[in-house]
Amino acid sequence: MRIALCQISSTSDPDANLELVAGGVRRAGEAGAELAVFPEATMACFGTPLAPLAEPLTGAWAGEVGRLAEDAGITVVAGMFTPAADGRVTNTLLVTGPDRRAHYDKIHLYDAFGFTESRTVSPGEEPVTVRLPGATVGLSICYDLRFPGLYTALAERGASVLLTAASWGAGSGKREQWELLVRARALDSTSWVVACGQADPRSIGRDPSPKAPTGIGYSTVVTPYGMIHDQLEAEPDVLVTDIDPSQVEQARETLPVLANRKL
């Protein structure tokens, strides 16, 4: 299964960010990837008022991402914001492509490290898996990484590849936490974890918001045994990598933590 991790640094302008998506999809398609994964908040970076720009999944922004995916003949996963009934927005992961449309709403909101996502974002409620030609994938977003129960639940629902889209907050020890958590979730679930984050804005000369998580880069792919398979640096880039979902069956026989767990 060939996957492209499209590590971008999104701006406050959804239209400009569509250009970043178009570039990433083009590179993914040229490399023969069947799946292109973009970060959380691809539609617009955190630190931007979200309610005025949120659109439904039937809106123009999601529609254009779908058109790009259809034209390239690949599945695209990208973070966006959709309106919520209570006036807030939902932090949504869009899955779109040929004959395929799904979404996941972020369950665990980032009320940590001095940031209060729940002030403007309404939480999702249900884990989501999507069947792709190469594997069943499970969906998660950023802060979800700190909650292992979600990843084991996705694995128990048949997922062998767990996608995480993130806009990780910068700070002391945060890169180390990112890598540790991505590897730990792979071991918890004996699954491939494909974690695509926002690039570090500083890597392209842009000052990050001091009050919002705007990314550190280091998108990472981890094997079912918790080993780093591939990784980017801090700057925007596209990582095309090949994974073998069939290794999950072997890993779950060798290390049967899902079968052995009691709680």
C-alpha positions as CSV (number, residue, x, y, z in Angstrom):
1,M,0.0,0.0,0.0
2,R,1.6,3.2,-1.1
3,I,0.7,6.3,1.0
4,A,1.7,9.9,0.6
5,L,2.0,12.1,3.8
6,C,1.5,15.6,2.6
7,Q,3.0,17.8,5.3
8,I,1.9,21.3,4.6
9,S,1.8,24.5,6.6
10,S,-1.7,25.8,6.2
11,T,-2.7,29.5,6.3
12,S,-5.8,31.3,7.4
13,D,-7.1,31.3,3.8
14,P,-9.1,28.1,2.8
15,D,-8.7,28.9,-0.9
16,A,-4.9,29.3,-0.6
17,N,-4.8,26.0,1.3
18,L,-6.7,24.3,-1.5
19,E,-3.7,25.2,-3.7
20,L,-1.5,23.3,-1.2
21,V,-3.8,20.4,-1.3
22,A,-3.7,20.4,-5.1
23,G,0.1,20.4,-5.1
24,G,0.3,17.5,-2.6
25,V,-2.3,15.4,-4.5
26,R,-0.4,16.0,-7.7
27,R,2.8,14.7,-6.2
28,A,1.0,11.8,-4.6
29,G,-0.5,10.8,-7.9
30,E,2.7,11.1,-9.8
31,A,4.4,8.8,-7.3
32,G,1.7,6.2,-7.6
33,A,0.2,6.6,-4.2
34,E,-3.3,5.3,-3.6
35,L,-3.8,7.4,-0.5
36,A,-2.8,11.0,0.3
37,V,-3.0,12.1,3.9
38,F,-3.0,15.8,4.9
39,P,-2.9,17.3,8.4
40,E,-5.5,18.4,10.8
41,A,-6.6,22.0,10.0
42,T,-5.7,21.7,6.4
43,M,-8.7,24.0,5.6
44,A,-7.3,26.8,7.9
45,C,-4.7,27.0,10.6
46,F,-5.5,27.2,14.3
47,G,-5.4,30.8,15.6
48,T,-7.9,31.7,12.9
49,P,-11.6,32.4,13.8
50,L,-13.2,29.1,12.7
51,A,-16.9,29.7,12.7
52,P,-17.0,32.2,9.8
53,L,-15.1,29.8,7.5
54,A,-16.6,26.4,8.5
55,E,-18.5,24.7,5.7
56,P,-20.6,21.5,5.5
57,L,-19.3,18.4,3.9
58,T,-21.5,19.2,0.9
59,G,-19.8,22.7,0.6
60,A,-17.4,24.1,-1.9
61,W,-14.2,23.4,0.0
62,A,-14.8,19.7,0.5
63,G,-16.2,19.5,-3.0
64,E,-13.0,20.8,-4.5
65,V,-10.9,18.4,-2.4
66,G,-13.1,15.6,-3.8
67,R,-12.6,16.8,-7.3
68,L,-8.9,16.8,-6.9
69,A,-9.0,13.3,-5.5
70,E,-11.3,12.0,-8.3
71,D,-9.1,13.6,-11.0
72,A,-6.0,11.9,-9.5
73,G,-7.7,8.6,-8.9
74,I,-6.7,8.4,-5.3
75,T,-8.3,8.7,-1.8
76,V,-7.5,12.0,0.0
77,V,-7.8,12.5,3.8
78,A,-7.7,16.2,4.9
79,G,-8.7,18.1,8.0
80,M,-11.4,20.7,7.8
81,F,-14.0,22.4,10.0
82,T,-17.8,21.9,9.7
83,P,-20.6,23.8,11.4
84,A,-21.9,22.4,14.6
85,A,-25.5,22.7,15.8
86,D,-24.5,24.7,18.9
87,G,-22.8,27.5,17.1
88,R,-19.3,26.0,17.5
89,V,-17.6,24.0,14.7
90,T,-16.6,20.4,14.4
91,N,-12.9,19.4,13.8
92,T,-13.5,17.0,11.0
93,L,-11.4,14.6,9.0
94,L,-12.7,14.3,5.4
95,V,-12.1,11.1,3.4
96,T,-12.9,11.5,-0.3
97,G,-12.0,9.9,-3.5
98,P,-13.3,7.8,-6.4
99,D,-16.6,6.3,-5.2
100,R,-15.7,7.0,-1.6
101,R,-16.9,9.6,1.0
102,A,-16.6,9.4,4.8
103,H,-15.6,11.6,7.7
104,Y,-14.6,11.5,11.3
105,D,-15.3,14.2,13.9
106,K,-12.6,14.6,16.5
107,I,-13.6,13.0,19.8
108,H,-10.9,14.3,22.2
109,L,-10.6,18.1,22.2
110,Y,-7.3,19.8,23.0
111,D,-8.1,21.4,26.4
112,A,-4.4,21.2,27.5
113,F,-1.1,23.2,27.6
114,G,-3.1,26.4,28.0
115,F,-5.3,25.9,24.8
116,T,-9.0,25.3,25.1
117,E,-10.3,23.8,21.9
118,S,-13.7,23.0,23.3
119,R,-14.4,26.7,23.5
120,T,-14.9,26.9,19.8
121,V,-15.1,23.2,18.8
122,S,-17.8,20.6,19.5
123,P,-16.7,17.0,20.1
124,G,-17.5,14.0,18.0
125,E,-18.8,10.8,19.5
126,E,-18.0,7.8,17.3
127,P,-14.9,6.0,16.2
128,V,-14.7,5.6,12.4
129,T,-13.1,3.1,10.1
130,V,-13.1,3.2,6.3
131,R,-12.5,0.3,3.9
132,L,-9.9,1.1,1.2
133,P,-8.7,-1.3,-1.5
134,G,-5.5,-2.0,0.4
135,A,-6.7,-2.1,4.0
136,T,-9.3,-1.0,6.5
137,V,-8.1,2.3,8.0
138,G,-9.1,3.9,11.3
139,L,-9.3,7.7,11.7
140,S,-8.0,9.9,14.5
141,I,-7.0,13.6,15.0
142,C,-4.1,15.0,17.0
143,Y,-5.0,15.0,20.8
144,D,-6.7,11.6,20.2
145,L,-3.1,10.2,20.3
146,R,-3.1,10.5,24.0
147,F,-6.0,8.1,24.4
148,P,-5.0,4.5,23.7
149,G,-8.5,3.2,24.0
150,L,-9.5,4.8,20.7
151,Y,-6.7,3.0,18.9
152,T,-7.5,-0.4,20.3
153,A,-11.2,0.2,19.5
154,L,-10.3,1.0,15.9
155,A,-8.2,-2.1,15.7
156,E,-10.9,-4.3,17.1
157,R,-13.3,-2.9,14.4
158,G,-11.0,-4.3,11.8
159,A,-8.5,-1.5,11.1
160,S,-4.9,-2.5,10.3
161,V,-3.7,1.1,9.4
162,L,-4.5,3.9,11.8
163,L,-4.3,7.4,10.3
164,T,-3.7,10.4,12.5
165,A,-3.9,13.9,11.2
166,A,-2.4,16.5,13.5
167,S,-1.5,20.1,14.1
168,W,0.8,19.5,17.0
169,G,1.6,22.2,19.5
170,A,5.3,23.3,19.8
171,G,7.1,23.5,23.1
172,S,9.7,21.8,25.3
173,G,9.6,18.1,24.8
174,K,6.7,18.1,22.4
175,R,8.5,16.5,19.5
176,E,9.6,13.7,21.9
177,Q,6.0,13.3,23.1
178,W,4.8,13.1,19.5
179,E,7.2,10.4,18.5
180,L,6.6,8.4,21.7
181,L,2.8,8.5,21.4
182,V,2.8,7.6,17.7
183,R,5.0,4.6,18.5
184,A,3.0,3.6,21.6
185,R,-0.3,3.7,19.8
186,A,1.1,1.3,17.1
187,L,2.2,-1.1,19.9
188,D,-1.2,-0.8,21.7
189,S,-3.1,-1.7,18.6
190,T,-0.4,-3.8,16.7
191,S,-1.2,-1.7,13.7
192,W,0.5,0.6,11.3
193,V,0.2,4.2,12.4
194,V,0.5,6.9,9.7
195,A,0.7,10.3,11.4
196,C,0.7,13.4,9.3
197,G,1.2,16.7,11.0
198,Q,1.4,20.3,10.0
199,A,4.9,21.5,9.1
200,D,6.6,23.9,11.5
201,P,5.7,27.4,10.3
202,R,9.2,28.6,11.4
203,S,10.8,26.4,8.8
204,I,9.4,28.6,6.1
205,G,10.0,31.9,7.9
206,R,6.5,32.3,9.3
207,D,5.9,33.2,13.0
208,P,3.6,30.7,14.6
209,S,0.7,31.8,16.8
210,P,1.9,31.9,20.4
211,K,-1.6,30.7,21.6
212,A,-2.5,28.0,19.1
213,P,-1.0,24.7,18.0
214,T,0.3,25.3,14.4
215,G,2.6,22.3,13.9
216,I,6.1,21.0,14.4
217,G,6.4,18.7,11.4
218,Y,8.0,15.2,11.8
219,S,5.2,13.3,10.1
220,T,5.9,9.7,11.0
221,V,5.0,6.2,9.8
222,V,5.4,3.4,12.5
223,T,5.2,-0.4,12.1
224,P,2.9,-2.6,14.1
225,Y,6.0,-3.4,16.3
226,G,6.4,0.3,17.2
227,M,9.5,1.0,15.0
228,I,9.8,4.2,12.9
229,H,9.4,3.1,9.3
230,D,9.7,6.6,7.7
231,Q,9.7,10.2,8.8
232,L,9.9,13.8,7.5
233,E,11.7,16.8,9.0
234,A,10.2,20.1,10.1
235,E,9.6,21.8,6.8
236,P,6.8,21.2,4.3
237,D,7.3,18.1,2.1
238,V,5.6,15.0,0.7
239,L,6.7,11.6,2.0
240,V,5.8,8.7,-0.2
241,T,6.1,5.4,1.6
242,D,5.2,1.8,1.1
243,I,3.6,-0.2,3.9
244,D,2.5,-3.8,4.1
245,P,-0.8,-4.2,5.9
246,S,-0.5,-8.0,5.9
247,Q,2.3,-7.6,8.5
248,V,-0.4,-6.7,11.0
249,E,-1.8,-10.3,11.1
250,Q,1.7,-11.6,11.9
251,A,2.3,-8.9,14.6
252,R,-1.0,-9.8,16.2
253,E,-0.1,-13.5,16.4
254,T,3.4,-12.7,17.7
255,L,2.2,-10.0,20.2
256,P,-1.4,-10.7,20.9
257,V,-2.1,-7.7,23.2
258,L,-5.6,-7.2,21.7
259,A,-6.5,-10.9,22.4
260,N,-4.9,-10.9,25.8
261,R,-6.2,-7.7,27.3
262,K,-8.8,-7.9,30.0
263,L,-9.9,-4.2,30.3
